[in-house]
């Protein structure tokens, strides 16, 4: 495997587009992806990788994304690297998002459909390979610190999923009890949750200090600002924004400590550092001006802050307005580090050129969004087509319901939103763009056979369970036999063609 060679970058790949994601068979001999020529860095070893991922941090919760919270260190990191304005998670729930982050694949492929509760016997399919597995053949030492949430039984914990070491908790901070685990052993049966962020930080700094001599992969998964947000005595009560603000400001401090450890060990030019979230905020926190929150597939539940810094390689102060997905982490990092992907084809794409601040977007197909195993919407470019609605995303408007038994309704009249013109998803433009609706519906149909049989069967049942033609845009679906009271209900205007047989 050839080593990363930035000096050849200008001549060989300047201005090229990232290619669509490839199956592993097409990438068995994948070469490292030169990001940007950096004549100062003579080392031929692949770069270190640090990913800091928060739990429930909203798109609007950092100062560099418009927040009034005090996050000077992350603001500075954004100024020293690239900041994405349109970066989305593949799923707005903890476990499902993390499976996508670490595999580059829809979590429904690995039978992760919701958050794992304490005592759960299952976990992400053991056939899945994590980014730690993928980087190991390139000589990477790896550690997972913080919240795991992909299975608490020993076979599902990080040391058995490619990581060399683990220090953290098996699930969210609102679950009881919350054991603190080192590798495969619980060292505290119910840990002090207020101390989690500083303890994660201490472990992260130790790992960086002890791993500076060779390539390493560090995954730091903060437990906060997930509800109930907590901070240690250093930050509790110090922000002007309550416990949530305290937790975010302590995470900002933690990020500064990790970046300082990188600098102290002269690794700035050898380390790509990423800061992001798993999905949007829950009850507290800010999704910016976007519609929806955690557990919804509206942008407020799925759009993330995403910052990447690699001194001397990623250009400073770049802002990217092109779409990215957390499905892209694995193919991108594997490409940069010259690591072949696993046997499982990925759903993300290599966005190396976006990290380099280049203008042209990579080629990308339609992305699906699931909720509890059901398809809710699909995005193609800046178009977003909503075909279903989870009960958590509606207040039961006019007595409507999203389910008849276990099968969610499929919209008789899918809703189409243009996220360029309408990032708040407030105006359904399906009637003016029937060709786009038809195209994305066709894409969904074409993608479904690539999923496990149970997902295909669930989609077939959902597709057959159409709601009423009289359901207005944005409302909870009505039963197909819904009969409106003409004294209080004015049916939607327009030509609504049935989707049966389409």
ZIFEN-V942653 format. One record per helix or strand of 2 or more residues. SS is the DSSP state (h for helix, s for strand). FROM is the first residue (numbers start at 0). TO is the last residue. Records with the same first field share a line. If there is no record, write none. Layout:
BEGIN
SS->FROM-TO + FROM-TO
END
This chain:
BEGIN
h->5-12 + 23-26 + 62-64 + 71-78 + 93-102 + 106-109 + 130-135 + 153-155 + 157-159 + 192-210 + 241-263 + 267-269 + 298-301 + 327-336 + 351-354 + 390-392 + 396-398 + 433-447 + 452-463
s->47-54 + 81-87 + 140-146 + 164-168 + 179-181 + 184-187 + 215-224 + 270-276 + 302-308 + 317-319 + 323-324 + 366-370 + 373-379 + 382-385 + 402-403 + 406-407 + 414-417
END
